[in-house]
Amino acid sequence: MLTLTCPCCGVSGEETEFHAGGEAHLKRYGPGSSDNDFEGYLFMRENPKGVHFERWRHVYGCGKWFLAARCTATLEVFGTYPAQTTEPPQDIKDKITAKRPGWSWRDFA
């Protein structure tokens, strides 16, 4: 089971206290976008084995959204950070790189 820490209120809990909201750091398309861009935004998602960035909501706590970096193979959580952040903080990127030599944020950006 995942153990996450909400960066907004600082509470740690099991994943059942939170709700997953899909892939993080997506370019969002809406009204006025092309059909292909909108279709890609709605349906095309990464599902990697390894490092993944996700949106989570602290449902049974403060109710706020945040982002988490974790490994889909081992369920290891590298860290959480506010939803308004455009890329993971350097300390989280450093934790991932220490465990996964050769990993690069540029592969996701």
C-alpha positions, 0 to 999 in steps of 0.5 A, a space after each residue: 500500500 502507498 503511504 503519501 504525505 499531503 504537502 498542503 496540510 502535512 498529514 501522512 496516510 495510506 492511499 485510501 485517505 487520498 484519491 488518485 487523479 491521473 497523470 500529472 504535468 499534462 498540457 491541457 486542451 479545451 475549447 478552441 483546440 483542435 480535435 486531435 489535441 483535445 483527443 490526445 489530452 482526454 485519452 492518450 496517457 503514459 503508463 510506464 513501468 517505473 517513475 511516474 508523476 501523478 495527481 492526488 487529492 487529500 479526500 479525507 483531509 484538507 481536500 486539496 490536490 497535490 502531485 506525487 512522484 512514485 515508481 509503478 513497479 515498486 510503489 516507492 514514493 519519492 515525494 509529494 509537492 504542491 499541484 501548482 508546481 510546473 515540475 518536481 522540486 530538485 530534491 525529488 529529482 535527486 532522490 529519483 536519480 540516486 535510485 535510478 541512474 540515468 533517469 532524467 526529468 527531460 524524458 517527461 518534460 
